[in-house]
Amino acid sequence: MQAGIIHADLDAFYASVEQRDHPELRGRAMAVGGGVILAASYEARAMGVRTAMPIRAARECCPGLIVVDPHIDAYTEASRAVFAIFEDTMPLVEPISIDEAFLDVSGLGRLVGSPEAVAGQLRSRVAGEVGLAISVGVARTKFLAKVASGVCKPDGLLVVEPDEEGAFLHPLSVGRLWGVGPVTAEKLAAKGIVTVGEVAALGEGPLTAILGAGPARHLHGLAHNRDPRPVVTGKRRSSIGAQRALGQRARSFAEIEAVLLELVDRVCQRVRDGQRVGRTATLRFRFSDFTRDTRSRTIDDATGSTTAFLTASRELLATRKDDIARQGLTMLGLTISNLCSAEAVQQSLPFDRRSTADLDRALDEVRDRHGSGAIGRAALLGRDGGARVPMLPDPVAPG
């Protein structure tokens, strides 16, 4: 079986778009952020700046760091242009996020060329037509292709042929295995296991004694490059969300409620724009001491109603009111999940004459025509609400 799966990943995406559009930022230590770092240039990364790092900490490790506000429209436009190149080059494309995708070229060598040639063509077109660098890994499985693209960053191309898999994979750190975070890595290191090859050699039985049956089976399989998942096209995302960084300044509960109002408005409009409805609201909290928490609530009937999700979200926020007052909140996020097509849901009887669907629809039309800031809630007037941390649109087109 040939190395026929490609993983393409734009390098430092947000930061690279800013450097492309603002030549004065090129070659300099810069980052995109608002409260926390969203993306850092490779010059900043070399100084220790990392994604999700508070901006104050980033400036401490990188004096002179340039931080710019995020520009959602520019990132969305760049993503769409890159995905148009993917789909023009190869119809079998599985989007993973706004800046990465898998492509399957196995068995199509006579039509599109070798996987390495296709990967080289993608890199050339993205650089020439969009002005961005992209790293591409090619391998027999999705797992290994993603590892390869990570190893060859920035702006690289790496093909791992089937007879080279062990030689490439086994010397790498266990952190390259999907599912190995700091806690798992520490458990393995305590037993003297620091490379993928040592995981592969240990055997599933001894690994189970360290990590448990499920994680052991998963990691042992990956260490031997066992990943049967195919490239899947036409997927729709199972959740839609957004989040806001609030910075380190102390905020009243009323200010945080105002941030929640804006998040609910934004996320519910995106749900409706995709002709979707959902049932579960999940709030994500990050506190000043860097601890995190999530709270979820599932409503009875799937809906895209702003009012329904605002009610559920306010109730969830209230459950952490005391903790917010005591610890301070630096990030608030909202996700709506259990999504399905709006056409597949039948309304319950009796119909609610007080439904806000018409109001939601009217507000959506105003924002679509005149911009997201054209109309909003009076509760948000005069509030800065903290810096935005955008959760950008899924590159998969609605439907």
QUIFEN-V645214 format. One record per residue. N is the residue number from 1. RES is the residue in three letters. BURIAL is 1 if it has 9 or more other C-alpha atoms within 8 Angstrom, else 0. Layout:
<<N,RES,BURIAL> <N,RES,BURIAL>>
This chain:
<<1,MET,0> <2,GLN,0> <3,ALA,1> <4,GLY,1> <5,ILE,1> <6,ILE,1> <7,HIS,1> <8,ALA,1> <9,ASP,1> <10,LEU,1> <11,ASP,1> <12,ALA,1> <13,PHE,1> <14,TYR,1> <15,ALA,1> <16,SER,1> <17,VAL,1> <18,GLU,1> <19,GLN,1> <20,ARG,1> <21,ASP,0> <22,HIS,0> <23,PRO,0> <24,GLU,0> <25,LEU,1> <26,ARG,0> <27,GLY,0> <28,ARG,0> <29,ALA,1> <30,MET,1> <31,ALA,1> <32,VAL,1> <33,GLY,1> <34,GLY,1> <35,GLY,1> <36,VAL,1> <37,ILE,1> <38,LEU,1> <39,ALA,1> <40,ALA,1> <41,SER,1> <42,TYR,0> <43,GLU,1> <44,ALA,1> <45,ARG,1> <46,ALA,0> <47,MET,0> <48,GLY,1> <49,VAL,1> <50,ARG,1> <51,THR,1> <52,ALA,0> <53,MET,1> <54,PRO,1> <55,ILE,1> <56,ARG,0> <57,ALA,0> <58,ALA,1> <59,ARG,1> <60,GLU,0> <61,CYS,1> <62,CYS,1> <63,PRO,0> <64,GLY,0> <65,LEU,1> <66,ILE,0> <67,VAL,0> <68,VAL,0> <69,ASP,0> <70,PRO,1> <71,HIS,0> <72,ILE,0> <73,ASP,0> <74,ALA,0> <75,TYR,1> <76,THR,1> <77,GLU,0> <78,ALA,1> <79,SER,1> <80,ARG,1> <81,ALA,1> <82,VAL,1> <83,PHE,1> <84,ALA,0> <85,ILE,1> <86,PHE,1> <87,GLU,1> <88,ASP,0> <89,THR,0> <90,MET,1> <91,PRO,0> <92,LEU,1> <93,VAL,1> <94,GLU,1> <95,PRO,1> <96,ILE,0> <97,SER,0> <98,ILE,1> <99,ASP,1> <100,GLU,1> <101,ALA,1> <102,PHE,1> <103,LEU,1> <104,ASP,1> <105,VAL,1> <106,SER,1> <107,GLY,0> <108,LEU,0> <109,GLY,1> <110,ARG,0> <111,LEU,0> <112,VAL,1> <113,GLY,1> <114,SER,1> <115,PRO,1> <116,GLU,0> <117,ALA,0> <118,VAL,1> <119,ALA,1> <120,GLY,1> <121,GLN,0> <122,LEU,1> <123,ARG,1> <124,SER,0> <125,ARG,1> <126,VAL,1> <127,ALA,1> <128,GLY,0> <129,GLU,0> <130,VAL,1> <131,GLY,0> <132,LEU,1> <133,ALA,1> <134,ILE,1> <135,SER,1> <136,VAL,1> <137,GLY,1> <138,VAL,1> <139,ALA,1> <140,ARG,1> <141,THR,1> <142,LYS,1> <143,PHE,1> <144,LEU,1> <145,ALA,1> <146,LYS,1> <147,VAL,1> <148,ALA,1> <149,SER,1> <150,GLY,1> <151,VAL,0> <152,CYS,1> <153,LYS,1> <154,PRO,0> <155,ASP,1> <156,GLY,1> <157,LEU,1> <158,LEU,1> <159,VAL,1> <160,VAL,1> <161,GLU,1> <162,PRO,1> <163,ASP,0> <164,GLU,0> <165,GLU,1> <166,GLY,1> <167,ALA,0> <168,PHE,1> <169,LEU,1> <170,HIS,1> <171,PRO,1> <172,LEU,1> <173,SER,0> <174,VAL,1> <175,GLY,0> <176,ARG,1> <177,LEU,1> <178,TRP,0> <179,GLY,0> <180,VAL,1> <181,GLY,0> <182,PRO,0> <183,VAL,0> <184,THR,1> <185,ALA,1> <186,GLU,0> <187,LYS,1> <188,LEU,1> <189,ALA,1> <190,ALA,0> <191,LYS,0> <192,GLY,0> <193,ILE,1> <194,VAL,1> <195,THR,1> <196,VAL,1> <197,GLY,1> <198,GLU,1> <199,VAL,1> <200,ALA,1> <201,ALA,0> <202,LEU,0> <203,GLY,1> <204,GLU,1> <205,GLY,0> <206,PRO,0> <207,LEU,1> <208,THR,1> <209,ALA,0> <210,ILE,0> <211,LEU,1> <212,GLY,1> <213,ALA,0> <214,GLY,0> <215,PRO,1> <216,ALA,1> <217,ARG,1> <218,HIS,0> <219,LEU,1> <220,HIS,1> <221,GLY,1> <222,LEU,1> <223,ALA,1> <224,HIS,0> <225,ASN,1> <226,ARG,0> <227,ASP,1> <228,PRO,0> <229,ARG,0> <230,PRO,0> <231,VAL,1> <232,VAL,0> <233,THR,0> <234,GLY,0> <235,LYS,0> <236,ARG,0> <237,ARG,0> <238,SER,0> <239,SER,1> <240,ILE,1> <241,GLY,1> <242,ALA,1> <243,GLN,1> <244,ARG,1> <245,ALA,1> <246,LEU,1> <247,GLY,1> <248,GLN,1> <249,ARG,0> <250,ALA,0> <251,ARG,0> <252,SER,0> <253,PHE,1> <254,ALA,0> <255,GLU,1> <256,ILE,1> <257,GLU,1> <258,ALA,1> <259,VAL,1> <260,LEU,1> <261,LEU,1> <262,GLU,1> <263,LEU,1> <264,VAL,1> <265,ASP,1> <266,ARG,1> <267,VAL,1> <268,CYS,1> <269,GLN,1> <270,ARG,1> <271,VAL,1> <272,ARG,1> <273,ASP,0> <274,GLY,0> <275,GLN,1> <276,ARG,1> <277,VAL,1> <278,GLY,1> <279,ARG,1> <280,THR,1> <281,ALA,1> <282,THR,1> <283,LEU,1> <284,ARG,1> <285,PHE,1> <286,ARG,1> <287,PHE,1> <288,SER,1> <289,ASP,0> <290,PHE,0> <291,THR,0> <292,ARG,0> <293,ASP,0> <294,THR,0> <295,ARG,0> <296,SER,1> <297,ARG,1> <298,THR,0> <299,ILE,0> <300,ASP,0> <301,ASP,0> <302,ALA,1> <303,THR,1> <304,GLY,1> <305,SER,1> <306,THR,1> <307,THR,0> <308,ALA,1> <309,PHE,1> <310,LEU,1> <311,THR,0> <312,ALA,1> <313,SER,1> <314,ARG,1> <315,GLU,0> <316,LEU,1> <317,LEU,1> <318,ALA,0> <319,THR,0> <320,ARG,0> <321,LYS,1> <322,ASP,0> <323,ASP,0> <324,ILE,1> <325,ALA,1> <326,ARG,0> <327,GLN,1> <328,GLY,1> <329,LEU,1> <330,THR,1> <331,MET,1> <332,LEU,1> <333,GLY,1> <334,LEU,1> <335,THR,1> <336,ILE,1> <337,SER,1> <338,ASN,1> <339,LEU,1> <340,CYS,0> <341,SER,1> <342,ALA,1> <343,GLU,0> <344,ALA,0> <345,VAL,0> <346,GLN,0> <347,GLN,0> <348,SER,0> <349,LEU,0> <350,PRO,0> <351,PHE,0> <352,ASP,0> <353,ARG,0> <354,ARG,0> <355,SER,0> <356,THR,1> <357,ALA,0> <358,ASP,0> <359,LEU,0> <360,ASP,1> <361,ARG,0> <362,ALA,0> <363,LEU,1> <364,ASP,1> <365,GLU,0> <366,VAL,1> <367,ARG,1> <368,ASP,0> <369,ARG,0> <370,HIS,0> <371,GLY,0> <372,SER,0> <373,GLY,0> <374,ALA,0> <375,ILE,0> <376,GLY,0> <377,ARG,0> <378,ALA,0> <379,ALA,0> <380,LEU,1> <381,LEU,0> <382,GLY,0> <383,ARG,0> <384,ASP,0> <385,GLY,1> <386,GLY,1> <387,ALA,1> <388,ARG,1> <389,VAL,1> <390,PRO,1> <391,MET,0> <392,LEU,0> <393,PRO,0> <394,ASP,0> <395,PRO,1> <396,VAL,0> <397,ALA,0> <398,PRO,0> <399,GLY,0>>
